[in-house]
Amino acid sequence: GGLAHTFSTGHTVKAGELAQKNFDTYKLPRIGQMSEYDAHAVPTKNDPTGIGEPVFHTMAPAITNAIFAATGKRIRSLPLNKHGMSLA
């Protein structure tokens, strides 16, 4: 989920292309690393769309802005574990 991706996963580019080309080299978060969240469906006349994905896109910017507000240190790359940060 959003927290696991923000803190521990990332892509690397080597020779102009992604080094992680499949699931054996791109480590997806395991269920124990996933953050818990509540997603609520809002009644609408529109066709259905993704229900849980929208929260992931805003999580990393919210976390890095909170880090900046607390420490004055601006983080401009992910994952955060490369900056010595973890969830614990």
C-alpha positions as CSV (number, residue, x, y, z in Angstrom):
1,G,0.0,0.0,0.0
2,G,0.8,3.6,0.2
3,L,3.0,3.5,3.3
4,A,5.0,0.5,2.2
5,H,5.6,1.9,-1.3
6,T,6.6,5.3,0.2
7,F,9.1,3.8,2.7
8,S,10.6,0.7,1.1
9,T,10.0,0.1,-2.6
10,G,11.4,1.9,-5.6
11,H,12.6,1.7,-9.2
12,T,16.2,2.1,-10.4
13,V,17.3,3.0,-13.9
14,K,20.4,1.3,-15.4
15,A,21.6,2.1,-18.9
16,G,18.5,4.1,-19.6
17,E,16.0,1.4,-18.7
18,L,14.2,0.1,-15.6
19,A,16.3,-2.5,-13.7
20,Q,13.2,-4.1,-12.1
21,K,11.4,-5.8,-15.0
22,N,9.4,-8.4,-13.2
23,F,8.2,-9.5,-9.7
24,D,11.5,-11.3,-9.0
25,T,13.4,-8.1,-9.0
26,Y,10.7,-5.6,-7.9
27,K,9.8,-6.4,-4.3
28,L,6.1,-5.7,-3.7
29,P,5.0,-5.1,-0.1
30,R,3.7,-8.1,1.8
31,I,0.4,-8.0,3.6
32,G,2.1,-7.4,6.9
33,Q,3.7,-4.3,5.5
34,M,0.5,-2.8,4.2
35,S,-1.1,0.1,6.0
36,E,-4.7,-0.2,7.1
37,Y,-7.2,2.3,5.6
38,D,-10.9,2.8,5.2
39,A,-12.3,3.6,1.7
40,H,-15.9,4.7,1.5
41,A,-18.0,4.5,-1.7
42,V,-20.0,7.7,-2.3
43,P,-23.3,7.1,-4.1
44,T,-23.2,8.6,-7.5
45,K,-24.9,8.4,-10.9
46,N,-21.5,8.0,-12.6
47,D,-20.1,4.7,-13.7
48,P,-17.9,2.9,-11.0
49,T,-14.2,3.5,-10.8
50,G,-11.3,2.4,-8.6
51,I,-12.3,2.6,-4.9
52,G,-9.0,2.2,-3.0
53,E,-6.3,3.5,-5.4
54,P,-6.8,7.2,-5.0
55,V,-5.5,7.3,-1.4
56,F,-2.1,5.9,-2.5
57,H,-1.2,8.9,-4.8
58,T,-1.5,11.4,-2.0
59,M,0.3,9.5,0.7
60,A,3.9,10.1,-0.2
61,P,3.5,13.9,-0.6
62,A,1.6,14.1,2.6
63,I,4.3,12.2,4.5
64,T,7.2,14.1,3.0
65,N,5.4,17.4,3.7
66,A,4.9,16.3,7.4
67,I,8.6,15.4,7.6
68,F,9.5,18.9,6.3
69,A,7.1,20.6,8.7
70,A,8.6,18.7,11.6
71,T,12.3,18.8,10.7
72,G,12.9,21.4,8.0
73,K,14.4,18.7,5.8
74,R,12.8,18.5,2.3
75,I,12.8,15.0,0.9
76,R,12.5,14.9,-2.9
77,S,12.9,11.2,-3.7
78,L,11.5,7.8,-2.7
79,P,11.6,5.4,-1.1
80,L,12.2,7.0,2.3
81,N,14.3,4.1,3.6
82,K,17.1,5.4,1.3
83,H,17.0,8.5,3.5
84,G,17.4,6.5,6.7
85,M,13.7,6.5,7.6
86,S,11.4,3.7,8.5
87,L,7.9,3.0,9.8
88,A,9.1,1.9,13.2
